[in-house]
Amino acid sequence: MGRVEGKVALITGAARGQGRSHAVRLAEEGADIIAVDACVDVATNGYPLATPDDLAETAHRVEKTGRRVIARQADVRDAAALRELVAGAVSELGGLHIVVANAGIAPLGPGPVQAFADVVDINLGGTVNTVHAALPYLEAGASVIATGSVAAFLPNTTDTNAGGPGGAGYGLAKRMVAQYINDLAVQLAPQSIRANAVHPANCNTDMLQSDPMYRMFRPDLDQPTREDAEPAFHAMQAMPIPYVEPLDVSNAVLFLASDESRYVTGLQLRVDAGAVVKVQPWKQ
Ligand SMILES: NC(=O)c1ccc[n+]([C@@H]2O[C@H](COP(=O)([O-])OP(=O)(O)OC[C@H]3O[C@@H](n4cnc5c(N)ncnc54)[C@H](O)[C@@H]3O)[C@@H](O)[C@H]2O)c1
């Protein structure tokens, strides 16, 4: 038996990065997958987002595990499109038990205030839209998981002068995702449905390996490269690593998705190699 055998999981931002990794890891443990990604760029976001080919590759990797997959392009800002997509996929796959609201952008750096609006719309609004599209289908035992960030706990991670309007919006969105999940957990508990958040530190995906992120970590250079940024990435974590890997986050998602965590709810689970404990004193 797999750890999520027979369950159906909806995952946004599933074309690449952490979302793809979650899709494959959950499928390896027996879940069928609804993989959603917009696969279009956002003008204020200074690095390319996923492509339709990326989403097809995720579907291919899920199929290789022997599980079923429905892969669809949809923008998490479009609540109506999500509702329609989820309704169709649930009737095809026969239920919905796991929601992983993971899609996100990081439009860091100097830019228009539109960057603030875009990141709040996607990282916060998209999370809410995803969960609310799924809610009508969730029953006792279901698990909602949202992707936050250590930026929710550490002011001055992205919401700095260098982060610009998009960095401010990123920090705000992640703090609000954390609070939304906290309050949602209270509402869902009487129905035995759980809600938790995972909060990665630096994670080795295209979001981190991007020019705007290199500039955040090496503000002393005009055009920093990956090689320039890599040593600076270490500053975030307490453990001696530049970043966690998507699989590290997927294993936390898998635990929260499975019945092993059946009484774990309202948890803010950091997968951060000590990034937060390093700088934040213990508080009750
Ligand atoms: N990479 C990091 O260092 C890091 C750290 C903390 C938190 N996070 C969070 O992890 C999550 C996953 O990011 P990632 O690191 O895998 O980066 P990524 O850029 O590889 O993946 C993000 C995915 O979301 C998709 N997406 C973006 N906007 C969308 C929209 N409007 N509708 C649907 N899909 C959309 C993209 O196409 C992409 O496939 C994000 O919420 C991000 O904020 C990342």
The ligand as an SDF file (V2000), in Angstrom:
LIG
                    3D

 44 48  0  0  0  0  0  0  0  0999 V2000
   11.9740   28.5040   -4.7770 N   0  0  0  0  0  0  0  0  0  0  0  0
   12.0550   29.0660   -3.5700 C   0  0  0  0  0  0  0  0  0  0  0  0
   13.1460   29.4350   -3.1020 O   0  0  0  0  0  0  0  0  0  0  0  0
   10.8120   29.2060   -2.7350 C   0  0  0  0  0  0  0  0  0  0  0  0
   10.9580   29.4910   -1.3690 C   0  0  0  0  0  0  0  0  0  0  0  0
    9.8150   29.6110   -0.5810 C   0  0  0  0  0  0  0  0  0  0  0  0
    8.5610   29.4370   -1.1500 C   0  0  0  0  0  0  0  0  0  0  0  0
    8.4350   29.1780   -2.4710 N   0  0  0  0  0  0  0  0  0  0  0  0
    7.0970   28.9930   -3.0190 C   0  0  0  0  0  0  0  0  0  0  0  0
    6.9910   27.7090   -3.5910 O   0  0  0  0  0  0  0  0  0  0  0  0
    5.9490   27.6920   -4.5640 C   0  0  0  0  0  0  0  0  0  0  0  0
    6.4200   26.9560   -5.8060 C   0  0  0  0  0  0  0  0  0  0  0  0
    7.4410   27.7040   -6.4470 O   0  0  0  0  0  0  0  0  0  0  0  0
    8.7260   27.0170   -7.1150 P   0  0  0  0  0  0  0  0  0  0  0  0
    9.8680   27.2730   -6.2230 O   0  0  0  0  0  0  0  0  0  0  0  0
    8.4170   25.6150   -7.4940 O   0  0  0  0  0  0  0  0  0  0  0  0
    8.9370   27.9520   -8.4150 O   0  0  0  0  0  0  0  0  0  0  0  0
    8.5920   27.6930   -9.9710 P   0  0  0  0  0  0  0  0  0  0  0  0
    8.6490   29.0320  -10.6060 O   0  0  0  0  0  0  0  0  0  0  0  0
    9.4370   26.6260  -10.5130 O   0  0  0  0  0  0  0  0  0  0  0  0
    7.0920   27.1240   -9.9460 O   0  0  0  0  0  0  0  0  0  0  0  0
    5.9630   27.9330   -9.8130 C   0  0  0  0  0  0  0  0  0  0  0  0
    4.8910   27.4090  -10.7620 C   0  0  0  0  0  0  0  0  0  0  0  0
    3.6840   28.1610  -10.5950 O   0  0  0  0  0  0  0  0  0  0  0  0
    3.1540   28.4170  -11.8780 C   0  0  0  0  0  0  0  0  0  0  0  0
    2.3040   29.6090  -11.8320 N   0  0  0  0  0  0  0  0  0  0  0  0
    2.6930   30.8980  -11.6440 C   0  0  0  0  0  0  0  0  0  0  0  0
    1.6440   31.7150  -11.7110 N   0  0  0  0  0  0  0  0  0  0  0  0
    0.5510   30.9410  -11.9250 C   0  0  0  0  0  0  0  0  0  0  0  0
   -0.8320   31.2160  -12.0650 C   0  0  0  0  0  0  0  0  0  0  0  0
   -1.2910   32.4780  -12.0190 N   0  0  0  0  0  0  0  0  0  0  0  0
   -1.6880   30.1860  -12.2380 N   0  0  0  0  0  0  0  0  0  0  0  0
   -1.2170   28.9110  -12.2910 C   0  0  0  0  0  0  0  0  0  0  0  0
    0.0790   28.5940  -12.1870 N   0  0  0  0  0  0  0  0  0  0  0  0
    0.9620   29.5960  -11.9970 C   0  0  0  0  0  0  0  0  0  0  0  0
    4.3710   28.6060  -12.7580 C   0  0  0  0  0  0  0  0  0  0  0  0
    4.0730   28.4690  -14.1440 O   0  0  0  0  0  0  0  0  0  0  0  0
    5.2960   27.5440  -12.2240 C   0  0  0  0  0  0  0  0  0  0  0  0
    5.1180   26.3080  -12.8840 O   0  0  0  0  0  0  0  0  0  0  0  0
    5.5600   29.1490   -4.7670 C   0  0  0  0  0  0  0  0  0  0  0  0
    4.3640   29.4270   -4.0640 O   0  0  0  0  0  0  0  0  0  0  0  0
    6.7120   29.9080   -4.1470 C   0  0  0  0  0  0  0  0  0  0  0  0
    6.3290   31.1950   -3.6940 O   0  0  0  0  0  0  0  0  0  0  0  0
    9.5340   29.0490   -3.2750 C   0  0  0  0  0  0  0  0  0  0  0  0
  1  2  1  0
  2  3  2  0
  2  4  1  0
  4  5  1  0
  4 44  2  0
  5  6  2  0
  6  7  1  0
  7  8  2  0
  8  9  1  0
  8 44  1  0
  9 10  1  0
  9 42  1  0
 10 11  1  0
 11 12  1  0
 11 40  1  0
 12 13  1  0
 13 14  1  0
 14 15  2  0
 14 16  1  0
 14 17  1  0
 17 18  1  0
 18 19  2  0
 18 20  1  0
 18 21  1  0
 21 22  1  0
 22 23  1  0
 23 24  1  0
 23 38  1  0
 24 25  1  0
 25 26  1  0
 25 36  1  0
 26 27  1  0
 26 35  1  0
 27 28  2  0
 28 29  1  0
 29 30  1  0
 29 35  2  0
 30 31  1  0
 30 32  2  0
 32 33  1  0
 33 34  2  0
 34 35  1  0
 36 37  1  0
 36 38  1  0
 38 39  1  0
 40 41  1  0
 40 42  1  0
 42 43  1  0
M  CHG  2   8   1  16  -1
M  END
$$$$
